[in-house]
Amino acid sequence: VEKEFKALLTDPAKKKDLDALWSRLDFNGNDIVSLAEIDKLVVEKYPVLNHKPALMRAYKLTTLREGDGDAWVERAEFPAMLRNLLYFNKLFSVFDDIDTDDDRRLTLEEFRAGCTRLGLKLSDKDAAAAFDAMDSNDGGKVLFDEFCVWVAKSAIPVDGDTKKTYTTSTEQGGSSPAVKAASPAKGAASPPPAKATFGSPLKGLAAAAVSVASHAAAEAEHQVGLAKEQAGQAKGGAQAGVQTAKYAALEKEFKVLMGTPAGKPALEALWLSLDANGNDVVSLAEMDKLVVEKYPLL
């Protein structure tokens, strides 16, 4: 994948291939793409890069720091998005190796044990100080976005690529006034891949903004669907009756989850499946993925 991306970004003979990849991504031809559309491309074409924390960091750095600050990746920002996808997936590969219990959080013990993997020679005291610098909320655990901030602030190279700019999980992007139509990803996403490995050795180190326009487009599509359903019910068709029964069953499930003590464990389990990286916030893309996989009726 790295070799392919480098060819797309540096070889003039590959410009047509880069244009074709953009056209596939920007399927509605409005010259901007959303996080959900990028996620769909990664899932379908580059599953080895399908790590949501890495995708989120790449998206935010591209739009908020290397782009024009809105919530969309534009054609001119596309090369930066590809470069950042590689960079943050390499960084996530290291983070994932250090995270030995696979909870997507680093403890001080895991960080100390993983320092050699990072190419760092730190005493226990220095490792504790570095960990404390990463742990921005003093929670005793370091999330991937905090790890990325520390790597950038420390100017640590990832395969020779050093990034000194960074974003945080709480930063939000702006909305784009030039939106023609923004569609959420359709189709179920594939399960997370196994830990990725990259060909070249690592040297030193290896909550998306939901725009008003994107939400409005999705809501408009939803309202059209509801209108069609209501029309079918008005005709008294058997199919409409089946749909009504399905909605009633789903509504009953949600009411149990939200309104009864017996539903609390199931509600917490549902949240954990949605909040894959455990940072207590979820993005539009993560919610879309849950709906597609678990609640296709919605």
PASEBA-1860 file (N, C-alpha, C; in nm, 3 decimals):
! residues 298
1> VEKEFKAL> 0.083/-0.120/0.000/0.000/0.000/0.000/0.087/0.126/0.000 ~ 0.193/0.124/0.081/0.282/0.240/0.086/0.345/0.265/-0.051 ~ 0.390/0.159/-0.115/0.451/0.173/-0.248/0.350/0.228/-0.347 ~ 0.226/0.180/-0.341/0.121/0.229/-0.431/0.094/0.377/-0.407 ~ 0.081/0.416/-0.279/0.052/0.556/-0.247/0.166/0.648/-0.291 ~ 0.290/0.605/-0.268/0.403/0.688/-0.307/0.407/0.708/-0.458 ~ 0.373/0.602/-0.532/0.369/0.615/-0.678/0.259/0.710/-0.721 ~ 0.143/0.700/-0.658/0.032/0.789/-0.692/0.067/0.935/-0.666
9> LTDPAKKK> 0.145/0.958/-0.561/0.173/1.096/-0.518/0.296/1.157/-0.584 ~ 0.384/1.074/-0.640/0.510/1.129/-0.693/0.535/1.100/-0.841 ~ 0.470/1.001/-0.896/0.496/0.960/-1.034/0.396/1.027/-1.129 ~ 0.442/1.116/-1.218/0.349/1.182/-1.312/0.271/1.082/-1.397 ~ 0.329/0.965/-1.422/0.261/0.864/-1.502/0.140/0.806/-1.429 ~ 0.134/0.825/-1.296/0.024/0.771/-1.216/-0.087/0.873/-1.190 ~ -0.077/0.991/-1.252/-0.177/1.095/-1.226/-0.318/1.049/-1.262 ~ -0.330/0.974/-1.373/-0.462/0.924/-1.412/-0.518/0.829/-1.307
17> DLDALWSR> -0.428/0.749/-1.247/-0.472/0.656/-1.143/-0.517/0.732/-1.018 ~ -0.445/0.840/-0.985/-0.484/0.922/-0.870/-0.618/0.988/-0.896 ~ -0.638/1.038/-1.018/-0.766/1.099/-1.055/-0.879/0.997/-1.049 ~ -0.850/0.874/-1.093/-0.952/0.769/-1.091/-0.990/0.733/-0.947 ~ -0.889/0.731/-0.858/-0.917/0.701/-0.717/-1.002/0.811/-0.655 ~ -0.971/0.936/-0.688/-1.053/1.047/-0.638/-1.195/1.037/-0.691 ~ -1.210/1.004/-0.818/-1.344/0.994/-0.878/-1.426/0.884/-0.810 ~ -1.359/0.775/-0.776/-1.429/0.667/-0.705/-1.475/0.715/-0.567
25> LDFNGNDI> -1.391/0.793/-0.501/-1.423/0.845/-0.369/-1.533/0.951/-0.377 ~ -1.518/1.043/-0.468/-1.615/1.152/-0.488/-1.720/1.106/-0.589 ~ -1.798/1.006/-0.550/-1.888/0.943/-0.648/-2.000/1.035/-0.694 ~ -2.035/1.138/-0.613/-2.140/1.229/-0.659/-2.084/1.353/-0.729 ~ -1.953/1.358/-0.747/-1.891/1.460/-0.829/-1.900/1.602/-0.778 ~ -1.906/1.622/-0.645/-1.919/1.759/-0.594/-1.785/1.816/-0.544 ~ -1.675/1.742/-0.573/-1.539/1.790/-0.543/-1.506/1.800/-0.396 ~ -1.587/1.739/-0.310/-1.557/1.729/-0.168/-1.601/1.591/-0.120
33> VSLAEIDK> -1.530/1.539/-0.020/-1.571/1.410/0.035/-1.574/1.418/0.187 ~ -1.661/1.338/0.246/-1.678/1.337/0.391/-1.594/1.228/0.454 ~ -1.587/1.230/0.586/-1.518/1.125/0.659/-1.581/0.989/0.630 ~ -1.714/0.984/0.624/-1.782/0.857/0.599/-1.746/0.801/0.461 ~ -1.731/0.888/0.362/-1.693/0.842/0.229/-1.549/0.789/0.226 ~ -1.460/0.856/0.299/-1.322/0.809/0.307/-1.316/0.675/0.380 ~ -1.391/0.664/0.488/-1.397/0.539/0.562/-1.444/0.424/0.472 ~ -1.543/0.450/0.390/-1.596/0.348/0.298/-1.487/0.303/0.199
41> LVVEKYPV> -1.411/0.398/0.146/-1.303/0.363/0.052/-1.198/0.277/0.122 ~ -1.160/0.315/0.243/-1.058/0.239/0.316/-1.106/0.096/0.343 ~ -1.229/0.084/0.388/-1.285/-0.048/0.420/-1.288/-0.138/0.296 ~ -1.327/-0.081/0.183/-1.346/-0.161/0.062/-1.217/-0.185/-0.015 ~ -1.128/-0.085/-0.022/-1.011/-0.096/-0.109/-0.879/-0.115/-0.033 ~ -0.870/-0.060/0.088/-0.745/-0.067/0.163/-0.771/-0.116/0.306 ~ -0.820/-0.238/0.321/-0.855/-0.287/0.456/-0.738/-0.292/0.552 ~ -0.614/-0.300/0.501/-0.499/-0.301/0.591/-0.486/-0.168/0.664
49> LNHKPALM> -0.548/-0.063/0.613/-0.547/0.069/0.676/-0.674/0.095/0.758 ~ -0.755/-0.007/0.775/-0.884/0.011/0.841/-0.870/0.010/0.993 ~ -0.812/0.117/1.044/-0.801/0.139/1.188/-0.862/0.276/1.216 ~ -0.980/0.277/1.280/-1.057/0.401/1.295/-0.981/0.511/1.369 ~ -0.907/0.482/1.476/-0.832/0.591/1.541/-0.732/0.657/1.447 ~ -0.665/0.576/1.363/-0.568/0.632/1.267/-0.640/0.714/1.160 ~ -0.753/0.664/1.112/-0.831/0.737/1.013/-0.876/0.873/1.068 ~ -0.921/0.874/1.193/-0.968/0.999/1.253/-0.856/1.101/1.264
57> RAYKLTTL> -0.738/1.058/1.306/-0.626/1.150/1.318/-0.583/1.202/1.181 ~ -0.582/1.113/1.080/-0.545/1.155/0.945/-0.645/1.256/0.890 ~ -0.773/1.229/0.911/-0.879/1.318/0.863/-0.869/1.456/0.930 ~ -0.850/1.458/1.062/-0.846/1.586/1.132/-0.722/1.667/1.097 ~ -0.606/1.600/1.086/-0.486/1.674/1.049/-0.498/1.730/0.908 ~ -0.558/1.653/0.818/-0.574/1.698/0.680/-0.668/1.817/0.671 ~ -0.782/1.809/0.737/-0.884/1.915/0.722/-0.853/2.037/0.808 ~ -0.808/2.017/0.932/-0.793/2.129/1.024/-0.657/2.197/1.019
65> REGDGDAW> -0.552/2.123/0.978/-0.418/2.182/0.978/-0.363/2.200/0.837 ~ -0.380/2.101/0.753/-0.320/2.106/0.620/-0.422/2.147/0.513 ~ -0.547/2.158/0.551/-0.652/2.201/0.459/-0.704/2.338/0.495 ~ -0.828/2.366/0.455/-0.884/2.500/0.477/-0.971/2.510/0.602 ~ -0.972/2.404/0.685/-1.039/2.413/0.813/-1.184/2.372/0.815 ~ -1.240/2.333/0.698/-1.379/2.288/0.700/-1.384/2.138/0.726 ~ -1.504/2.081/0.718/-1.523/1.940/0.753/-1.508/1.846/0.636 ~ -1.456/1.895/0.524/-1.449/1.814/0.403/-1.305/1.802/0.354
73> VERAEFPA> -1.275/1.689/0.290/-1.150/1.674/0.218/-1.177/1.710/0.073 ~ -1.106/1.810/0.023/-1.124/1.855/-0.115/-1.017/1.793/-0.204 ~ -1.033/1.809/-0.334/-0.941/1.745/-0.428/-0.795/1.786/-0.402 ~ -0.773/1.913/-0.373/-0.637/1.961/-0.349/-0.579/1.904/-0.219 ~ -0.666/1.861/-0.127/-0.622/1.807/0.002/-0.606/1.655/-0.001 ~ -0.649/1.592/-0.110/-0.649/1.446/-0.120/-0.509/1.385/-0.105 ~ -0.405/1.439/-0.170/-0.270/1.382/-0.150/-0.227/1.385/-0.003 ~ -0.258/1.494/0.067/-0.223/1.502/0.209/-0.298/1.396/0.289
81> MLRNLLYF> -0.423/1.371/0.251/-0.502/1.269/0.321/-0.438/1.131/0.304 ~ -0.391/1.099/0.184/-0.327/0.969/0.161/-0.197/0.958/0.242 ~ -0.117/1.064/0.241/0.008/1.062/0.319/-0.021/1.044/0.468 ~ -0.123/1.114/0.517/-0.155/1.106/0.659/-0.214/0.970/0.697 ~ -0.286/0.909/0.605/-0.336/0.773/0.632/-0.221/0.676/0.657 ~ -0.118/0.686/0.575/0.000/0.601/0.593/0.069/0.632/0.726 ~ 0.093/0.760/0.750/0.166/0.802/0.869/0.097/0.753/0.996 ~ -0.033/0.780/1.008/-0.102/0.746/1.132/-0.127/0.596/1.146
89> NKLFSVFD> -0.137/0.524/1.036/-0.146/0.379/1.047/-0.015/0.318/1.095 ~ 0.098/0.373/1.050/0.227/0.327/1.103/0.236/0.356/1.253 ~ 0.193/0.474/1.291/0.197/0.512/1.432/0.103/0.423/1.513 ~ -0.013/0.393/1.456/-0.108/0.307/1.526/-0.054/0.165/1.540 ~ 0.023/0.120/1.440/0.084/-0.012/1.447/0.176/-0.023/1.568 ~ 0.254/0.083/1.592/0.341/0.086/1.710/0.260/0.091/1.838 ~ 0.162/0.181/1.842/0.074/0.194/1.959/0.009/0.060/1.991 ~ -0.038/-0.009/1.888/-0.106/-0.137/1.905/-0.011/-0.244/1.957
97> DIDTDDDR> 0.115/-0.239/1.913/0.215/-0.334/1.964/0.242/-0.311/2.112 ~ 0.250/-0.184/2.151/0.277/-0.152/2.292/0.157/-0.187/2.379 ~ 0.038/-0.171/2.324/-0.087/-0.196/2.397/-0.110/-0.347/2.407 ~ -0.041/-0.411/2.498/-0.039/-0.558/2.503/-0.172/-0.620/2.545 ~ -0.257/-0.545/2.618/-0.386/-0.603/2.657/-0.498/-0.565/2.560 ~ -0.461/-0.494/2.451/-0.554/-0.463/2.342/-0.680/-0.389/2.388 ~ -0.666/-0.298/2.485/-0.781/-0.217/2.525/-0.777/-0.078/2.464 ~ -0.680/-0.057/2.373/-0.662/0.072/2.304/-0.630/0.186/2.400
105> RLTLEEFR> -0.564/0.151/2.510/-0.513/0.248/2.606/-0.376/0.200/2.651 ~ -0.285/0.293/2.674/-0.154/0.257/2.725/-0.146/0.286/2.875 ~ -0.094/0.191/2.950/-0.060/0.215/3.089/0.088/0.253/3.096 ~ 0.130/0.302/3.211/0.270/0.337/3.230/0.358/0.213/3.213 ~ 0.311/0.101/3.264/0.388/-0.023/3.253/0.405/-0.064/3.107 ~ 0.298/-0.053/3.028/0.307/-0.088/2.887/0.402/0.006/2.813 ~ 0.396/0.135/2.848/0.484/0.232/2.783/0.630/0.205/2.816 ~ 0.658/0.177/2.943/0.796/0.147/2.983/0.848/0.025/2.907
113> AGCTRLGL> 0.764/-0.080/2.902/0.808/-0.202/2.834/0.824/-0.181/2.684 ~ 0.751/-0.085/2.629/0.754/-0.063/2.485/0.853/0.041/2.438 ~ 0.927/0.101/2.529/1.021/0.208/2.490/1.123/0.160/2.388 ~ 1.170/0.036/2.402/1.268/-0.014/2.304/1.206/-0.026/2.166 ~ 1.077/-0.061/2.160/1.006/-0.067/2.031/0.998/0.071/1.968 ~ 0.997/0.173/2.053/0.992/0.311/2.005/1.130/0.365/1.968 ~ 1.232/0.288/1.997/1.367/0.337/1.970/1.413/0.438/2.072 ~ 1.350/0.433/2.192/1.383/0.529/2.297/1.455/0.459/2.411
121> KLSDKDAA> 1.560/0.522/2.463/1.632/0.470/2.579/1.603/0.565/2.695 ~ 1.502/0.527/2.773/1.460/0.613/2.883/1.474/0.539/3.015 ~ 1.517/0.611/3.116/1.517/0.556/3.251/1.372/0.546/3.297 ~ 1.349/0.473/3.405/1.213/0.462/3.458/1.156/0.599/3.493 ~ 1.244/0.686/3.546/1.199/0.821/3.582/1.162/0.902/3.459 ~ 1.244/0.895/3.355/1.216/0.970/3.232/1.093/0.913/3.160 ~ 1.076/0.781/3.164/0.959/0.720/3.101/0.832/0.765/3.172 ~ 0.839/0.774/3.306/0.723/0.820/3.383/0.691/0.966/3.349
129> AAFDAMDS> 0.796/1.047/3.331/0.774/1.188/3.296/0.713/1.201/3.157 ~ 0.761/1.120/3.063/0.706/1.122/2.927/0.561/1.077/2.928 ~ 0.531/0.974/3.005/0.394/0.924/3.014/0.302/1.030/3.074 ~ 0.350/1.098/3.176/0.271/1.204/3.239/0.244/1.318/3.141 ~ 0.341/1.346/3.055/0.322/1.451/2.953/0.216/1.408/2.852 ~ 0.210/1.279/2.821/0.109/1.230/2.727/-0.030/1.230/2.788 ~ -0.039/1.193/2.915/-0.167/1.173/2.982/-0.230/1.308/3.016 ~ -0.292/1.369/2.918/-0.339/1.507/2.930/-0.448/1.526/3.035
137> NDGGKVLF> -0.530/1.422/3.060/-0.637/1.437/3.159/-0.605/1.367/3.291 ~ -0.478/1.323/3.306/-0.432/1.258/3.429/-0.519/1.139/3.469 ~ -0.564/1.064/3.368/-0.650/0.949/3.395/-0.573/0.820/3.417 ~ -0.441/0.825/3.403/-0.362/0.705/3.423/-0.356/0.616/3.301 ~ -0.421/0.654/3.193/-0.419/0.580/3.067/-0.398/0.680/2.954 ~ -0.329/0.637/2.850/-0.304/0.724/2.734/-0.376/0.667/2.613 ~ -0.461/0.751/2.551/-0.532/0.712/2.429/-0.446/0.742/2.307 ~ -0.488/0.689/2.193/-0.407/0.706/2.072/-0.390/0.852/2.034
145> DEFCVWVA> -0.494/0.933/2.047/-0.481/1.073/2.008/-0.381/1.145/2.098 ~ -0.375/1.110/2.228/-0.276/1.170/2.318/-0.134/1.127/2.280 ~ -0.122/1.001/2.241/0.006/0.947/2.195/0.055/1.024/2.073 ~ -0.037/1.051/1.979/-0.001/1.124/1.857/0.044/1.266/1.888 ~ -0.024/1.331/1.981/0.014/1.468/2.021/0.156/1.468/2.078 ~ 0.185/1.371/2.163/0.319/1.362/2.224/0.427/1.338/2.119 ~ 0.399/1.249/2.022/0.495/1.222/1.916/0.524/1.350/1.836 ~ 0.419/1.428/1.806/0.436/1.552/1.730/0.513/1.657/1.812
153> KSAIPVDG> 0.474/1.673/1.938/0.541/1.772/2.023/0.688/1.736/2.043 ~ 0.717/1.606/2.046/0.854/1.560/2.066/0.932/1.553/1.937 ~ 0.864/1.581/1.823/0.928/1.578/1.690/0.998/1.444/1.665 ~ 0.929/1.335/1.702/0.985/1.201/1.682/0.951/1.154/1.541 ~ 1.049/1.110/1.464/1.021/1.068/1.326/0.950/0.933/1.320 ~ 0.861/0.921/1.225/0.793/0.795/1.196/0.836/0.753/1.056 ~ 0.926/0.656/1.049/0.980/0.614/0.920/1.041/0.732/0.844 ~ 1.106/0.821/0.916/1.170/0.936/0.854/1.079/1.054/0.834
161> DTKKTYTT> 0.951/1.039/0.862/0.852/1.147/0.844/0.823/1.209/0.980 ~ 0.858/1.335/0.998/0.835/1.404/1.125/0.724/1.506/1.109 ~ 0.620/1.494/1.190/0.510/1.590/1.190/0.510/1.666/1.321 ~ 0.514/1.797/1.314/0.517/1.879/1.434/0.382/1.946/1.460 ~ 0.288/1.926/1.370/0.153/1.978/1.392/0.064/1.863/1.437 ~ -0.042/1.895/1.509/-0.128/1.789/1.562/-0.267/1.845/1.587 ~ -0.362/1.755/1.608/-0.497/1.792/1.648/-0.532/1.710/1.771 ~ -0.636/1.752/1.841/-0.683/1.679/1.958/-0.821/1.623/1.931
169> STEQGGSS> -0.864/1.529/2.016/-0.992/1.463/1.996/-1.110/1.558/2.015 ~ -1.089/1.670/2.084/-1.199/1.762/2.112/-1.217/1.869/2.005 ~ -1.121/1.881/1.912/-1.133/1.983/1.808/-1.239/1.947/1.707 ~ -1.313/2.047/1.665/-1.418/2.028/1.565/-1.387/2.110/1.441 ~ -1.423/2.056/1.325/-1.406/2.129/1.201/-1.528/2.213/1.170 ~ -1.513/2.304/1.076/-1.625/2.387/1.035/-1.706/2.319/0.928 ~ -1.819/2.379/0.890/-1.900/2.326/0.782/-1.865/2.398/0.653 ~ -1.894/2.333/0.542/-1.861/2.392/0.413/-1.984/2.456/0.350
177> PAVKAASP> -1.975/2.582/0.308/-2.091/2.648/0.248/-2.116/2.604/0.105 ~ -2.022/2.530/0.047/-2.033/2.498/-0.095/-2.080/2.356/-0.118 ~ -2.153/2.301/-0.022/-2.196/2.162/-0.034/-2.310/2.148/-0.133 ~ -2.295/2.055/-0.227/-2.403/2.025/-0.321/-2.484/1.906/-0.271 ~ -2.416/1.801/-0.231/-2.481/1.683/-0.176/-2.377/1.599/-0.108 ~ -2.399/1.570/0.018/-2.303/1.488/0.092/-2.373/1.364/0.140 ~ -2.329/1.249/0.097/-2.395/1.124/0.129/-2.315/1.045/0.229 ~ -2.383/0.989/0.334/-2.312/0.902/0.425/-2.277/0.772/0.357
185> AKGAASPP> -2.181/0.700/0.414/-2.140/0.574/0.355/-2.254/0.474/0.357 ~ -2.265/0.395/0.253/-2.366/0.292/0.245/-2.298/0.157/0.240 ~ -2.366/0.058/0.298/-2.309/-0.076/0.296/-2.235/-0.105/0.424 ~ -2.236/-0.229/0.464/-2.174/-0.267/0.590/-2.023/-0.261/0.581 ~ -1.963/-0.219/0.690/-1.817/-0.215/0.696/-1.765/-0.352/0.736 ~ -1.644/-0.384/0.693/-1.585/-0.512/0.726/-1.533/-0.509/0.869 ~ -1.514/-0.626/0.934/-1.460/-0.628/1.069/-1.318/-0.576/1.071 ~ -1.272/-0.528/1.188/-1.135/-0.475/1.197/-1.034/-0.580/1.155
193> PAKATFGS> -0.930/-0.539/1.080/-0.830/-0.635/1.035/-0.734/-0.671/1.148 ~ -0.652/-0.771/1.121/-0.548/-0.806/1.216/-0.445/-0.695/1.220 ~ -0.355/-0.699/1.318/-0.253/-0.594/1.330/-0.174/-0.584/1.202 ~ -0.163/-0.463/1.152/-0.094/-0.442/1.025/0.057/-0.440/1.045 ~ 0.128/-0.488/0.946/0.274/-0.474/0.945/0.313/-0.404/0.817 ~ 0.414/-0.321/0.824/0.457/-0.242/0.710/0.597/-0.283/0.669 ~ 0.621/-0.273/0.539/0.746/-0.324/0.483/0.871/-0.258/0.536 ~ 0.876/-0.126/0.538/0.999/-0.060/0.580/1.005/-0.050/0.731
201> PLKGLAAA> 1.124/-0.063/0.790/1.135/-0.057/0.936/1.105/0.083/0.988 ~ 1.052/0.088/1.108/1.022/0.218/1.170/1.149/0.275/1.228 ~ 1.172/0.403/1.200/1.291/0.470/1.250/1.247/0.571/1.356 ~ 1.266/0.540/1.481/1.223/0.625/1.591/1.085/0.585/1.637 ~ 0.982/0.606/1.550/0.844/0.568/1.583/0.769/0.538/1.456 ~ 0.715/0.450/1.460/0.626/0.436/1.350/0.508/0.537/1.375 ~ -1.370/1.206/1.696/-1.477/1.253/1.721/-1.497/1.336/1.601 ~ -1.511/1.286/1.459/-1.508/1.374/1.341/-1.614/1.481/1.351
209> AVSVASHA> -1.578/1.585/1.283/-1.676/1.694/1.284/-1.796/1.654/1.202 ~ -1.913/1.669/1.259/-2.036/1.640/1.186/-2.088/1.772/1.131 ~ -2.085/1.792/1.001/-2.126/1.920/0.945/-2.277/1.929/0.939 ~ -2.327/2.050/0.949/-2.471/2.074/0.941/-2.524/2.029/0.806 ~ -2.448/2.057/0.700/-2.495/2.022/0.567/-2.504/1.872/0.549 ~ -2.408/1.799/0.600/-2.410/1.654/0.587/-2.527/1.596/0.664 ~ -2.549/1.648/0.785/-2.661/1.600/0.866/-2.793/1.632/0.796 ~ -2.803/1.750/0.738/-2.926/1.789/0.670/-2.954/1.697/0.551
217> AAEAEHQV> -2.849/1.663/0.478/-2.867/1.574/0.363/-2.915/1.437/0.408 ~ -2.854/1.386/0.517/-2.895/1.256/0.568/-3.038/1.260/0.620 ~ -3.072/1.370/0.689/-3.207/1.383/0.742/-3.309/1.394/0.630 ~ -3.273/1.466/0.523/-3.365/1.477/0.408/-3.391/1.340/0.346 ~ -3.284/1.261/0.334/-3.299/1.126/0.278/-3.388/1.041/0.368 ~ -3.369/1.057/0.499/-3.450/0.983/0.594/-3.597/1.021/0.583 ~ -3.623/1.152/0.570/-3.762/1.199/0.558/-3.828/1.147/0.431 ~ -3.753/1.141/0.323/-3.807/1.083/0.199/-3.847/0.938/0.222
225> GLAKEQAG> -3.760/0.865/0.293/-3.791/0.725/0.323/-3.916/0.711/0.407 ~ -3.928/0.799/0.507/-4.048/0.796/0.590/-4.174/0.828/0.510 ~ -4.161/0.925/0.420/-4.276/0.962/0.338/-4.322/0.845/0.251 ~ -4.224/0.773/0.194/-4.257/0.657/0.112/-4.325/0.549/0.195 ~ -4.272/0.532/0.315/-4.331/0.430/0.403/-4.474/0.466/0.440 ~ -4.495/0.594/0.473/-4.629/0.639/0.510/-4.726/0.624/0.394 ~ -4.676/0.649/0.272/-4.761/0.632/0.154/-4.802/0.485/0.140 ~ -4.704/0.397/0.164/-4.735/0.254/0.155/-4.836/0.212/0.259
233> QAKGGAQA> -4.825/0.267/0.379/-4.919/0.234/0.485/-5.059/0.285/0.450 ~ -5.064/0.401/0.388/-5.193/0.457/0.350/-5.266/0.366/0.253 ~ -5.191/0.296/0.168/-5.251/0.204/0.073/-5.290/0.073/0.140 ~ -5.246/0.055/0.263/-5.283/-0.066/0.334/-5.217/-0.191/0.283 ~ -5.099/-0.175/0.220/-5.029/-0.290/0.163/-4.973/-0.381/0.271 ~ -4.958/-0.506/0.236/-4.905/-0.604/0.330/-4.761/-0.571/0.367 ~ -4.683/-0.521/0.269/-4.543/-0.489/0.296/-4.532/-0.378/0.399 ~ -4.618/-0.278/0.388/-4.617/-0.169/0.486/-4.647/-0.221/0.625
241> GVQTAKYA> -4.739/-0.318/0.631/-4.772/-0.377/0.760/-4.654/-0.448/0.823 ~ -4.578/-0.518/0.740/-4.459/-0.587/0.790/-4.357/-0.485/0.843 ~ -4.336/-0.377/0.766/-4.243/-0.273/0.809/-4.287/-0.212/0.941 ~ -4.418/-0.188/0.956/-4.469/-0.130/1.079/-4.441/-0.222/1.197 ~ -4.459/-0.351/1.175/-4.433/-0.447/1.282/-4.284/-0.447/1.321 ~ -4.198/-0.436/1.220/-4.054/-0.434/1.247/-4.016/-0.308/1.326 ~ -4.072/-0.195/1.288/-4.046/-0.071/1.361/-4.094/-0.083/1.506 ~ -4.211/-0.143/1.523/-4.267/-0.158/1.657/-4.175/-0.245/1.744
249> ALEKEFKV> -4.121/-0.353/1.685/-4.032/-0.441/1.760/-3.902/-0.368/1.797 ~ -3.850/-0.290/1.703/-3.727/-0.216/1.729/-3.750/-0.107/1.834 ~ -3.865/-0.042/1.826/-3.898/0.060/1.925/-3.909/-0.002/2.064 ~ -3.968/-0.121/2.071/-3.979/-0.191/2.199/-3.841/-0.222/2.255 ~ -3.749/-0.268/2.168/-3.612/-0.297/2.211/-3.544/-0.173/2.267 ~ -3.557/-0.060/2.197/-3.494/0.064/2.241/-3.553/0.112/2.374 ~ -3.684/0.096/2.391/-3.747/0.140/2.516/-3.698/0.057/2.635 ~ -3.677/-0.073/2.612/-3.622/-0.158/2.717/-3.480/-0.114/2.752
257> LMGTPAGK> -3.399/-0.084/2.648/-3.262/-0.039/2.670/-3.258/0.090/2.751 ~ -3.347/0.181/2.720/-3.338/0.315/2.777/-3.419/0.334/2.905 ~ -3.521/0.249/2.924/-3.615/0.279/3.032/-3.628/0.176/3.141 ~ -3.549/0.069/3.138/-3.562/-0.034/3.241/-3.425/-0.070/3.298 ~ -3.421/-0.102/3.427/-3.294/-0.147/3.486/-3.239/-0.271/3.418 ~ -3.328/-0.359/3.374/-3.284/-0.482/3.308/-3.211/-0.454/3.177 ~ -3.242/-0.339/3.115/-3.180/-0.305/2.988/-3.045/-0.235/3.001 ~ -3.008/-0.197/3.125/-2.884/-0.120/3.143/-2.758/-0.196/3.098
265> PALEALWL> -2.741/-0.324/3.134/-2.620/-0.395/3.085/-2.612/-0.401/2.933 ~ -2.728/-0.425/2.868/-2.729/-0.431/2.722/-2.700/-0.294/2.661 ~ -2.748/-0.188/2.725/-2.722/-0.052/2.676/-2.573/-0.020/2.688 ~ -2.512/-0.058/2.798/-2.368/-0.034/2.816/-2.286/-0.115/2.716 ~ -2.330/-0.239/2.690/-2.259/-0.322/2.591/-2.271/-0.262/2.451 ~ -2.387/-0.204/2.421/-2.407/-0.140/2.290/-2.316/-0.019/2.277 ~ -2.305/0.059/2.385/-2.216/0.176/2.382/-2.071/0.133/2.362 ~ -2.027/0.028/2.429/-1.889/-0.018/2.415/-1.860/-0.065/2.273
273> SLDANGND> -1.960/-0.127/2.208/-1.939/-0.169/2.069/-1.931/-0.049/1.976 ~ -1.995/0.061/2.014/-1.993/0.183/1.933/-1.866/0.264/1.958 ~ -1.828/0.278/2.085/-1.709/0.356/2.124/-1.587/0.265/2.120 ~ -1.544/0.231/1.998/-1.440/0.130/1.979/-1.307/0.168/2.042 ~ -1.274/0.298/2.044/-1.144/0.338/2.100/-1.153/0.384/2.245 ~ -1.271/0.373/2.305/-1.287/0.397/2.447/-1.261/0.538/2.494 ~ -1.286/0.639/2.409/-1.260/0.777/2.452/-1.387/0.852/2.492 ~ -1.497/0.777/2.505/-1.625/0.832/2.554/-1.691/0.932/2.460
281> VVSLAEMD> -1.647/0.937/2.335/-1.716/1.015/2.232/-1.717/0.931/2.105 ~ -1.822/0.950/2.023/-1.830/0.876/1.898/-1.859/0.971/1.783 ~ -1.814/0.934/1.665/-1.829/1.018/1.547/-1.950/0.975/1.465 ~ -1.983/1.055/1.365/-2.091/1.020/1.271/-2.059/0.889/1.201 ~ -1.934/0.871/1.160/-1.897/0.748/1.089/-1.918/0.625/1.177 ~ -1.885/0.636/1.306/-1.903/0.523/1.398/-2.050/0.492/1.419 ~ -2.134/0.596/1.431/-2.278/0.574/1.446/-2.337/0.513/1.319 ~ -2.292/0.563/1.204/-2.339/0.510/1.077/-2.305/0.361/1.065
289> KLVVEKYP> -2.185/0.323/1.106/-2.142/0.184/1.100/-2.231/0.096/1.188 ~ -2.264/0.143/1.309/-2.351/0.067/1.399/-2.489/0.047/1.337 ~ -2.545/0.154/1.282/-2.678/0.146/1.222/-2.678/0.048/1.103 ~ -2.577/0.059/1.017/-2.568/-0.028/0.900/-2.560/-0.174/0.942 ~ -2.477/-0.204/1.042/-2.452/-0.343/1.079/-2.560/-0.401/1.170 ~ -2.613/-0.322/1.263/-2.703/-0.377/1.365/-2.849/-0.336/1.347 ~ -2.871/-0.217/1.291/-3.008/-0.168/1.277/-3.033/-0.119/1.133 ~ -3.024/-0.207/1.034/-3.041/-0.165/0.895/-3.179/-0.106/0.865
297> LL> -3.277/-0.138/0.948/-3.410/-0.081/0.930/-3.406/0.071/0.942 ~ -3.308/0.122/1.021/-3.296/0.266/1.042/-3.202/0.332/0.943
END
